[in-house]
Amino acid sequence: MEIEKKNSPNFDKKKRSNKSIKVIVIHYTGMQSERESLLRLTNPSSKVSAHFLIYSNGRIFRLAKDNQTTWHAGISCWKKYKNLNKNSIGIELANPGHQFGYKNFKRKQLIVLEKICTRLIKKYKIKADNIVGHSDIAPLRKIDPGEKFPWKKFASKKIGIWHQYKPNLLKKFRRKRVLNRVDKIKFFKNLNKIGYCFFNERKFSSKGVIKAFQRHYRSELINGLIDKECIIIAKSLSKNC
């Protein structure tokens, strides 16, 4: 696996310890061209960066060392970690994103991502439930890497987590409304166990968080509404966290 160095100036001067690296955050670039993405991530005026950028053909750029805190997460939260730049490795996947004609991620791109994640997980002992998307840690602001990212496939390789239910079983519960207040509170408590933040479990008004959960674990329907399928999935996932 050949990795090209293209240093970004956008990182904190203070180096971090290996022990502080707890999370891998997967992004898409959301730009019209791959070259444009590379330029932005290495431009000091953009004030954004990541540790890796992976082109659709599998070409890899290392933009910063693992012990450098890059600027990719922004205002974010996952479990006990706040503003995740200091606790995470950021990986950008070249993809135009929803604004410019969202595309399926390419096979070569995903193969390379799998190899990088596997190496990082082993090196830093990162837990499977701490492999997340940008939308998971910043659900009120971000939607990347989006519903086309193959989370289930990656979870089968212990890169992320997934539930054990068969799709045909779960589909029976899709769109079945949840009216019971207690069940809604349990749902949000399970989201919290998984790692999600930025919601008030007693107001049920956190559509952005629900959509982030659906985008990751129930991509067939992303509507921000709690149904019985969501309840079942969240309960299952919370047991793995």
Secondary structure, DSSP 8 states (H G I E B T S, - for coil): --EEE---S-B-SS---GGG--EEEEEE--SS-HHHHHHHHT-TTT----SEEE-TTS-EEE-S-TTS-BS-S-S-EETTEESGGGGEEEEEE---TGGG------HHHHHHHHHHHHHHHHHHT--GGGEEEHHHHSTTT---S-TTS-HHHHHTTTSS------HHHHHTTTT-B---HHHHHHHHHHHHHHT--S--TTT---HHHHHHHHHHH-TT---S--BHHHHHHHHHHHTT-
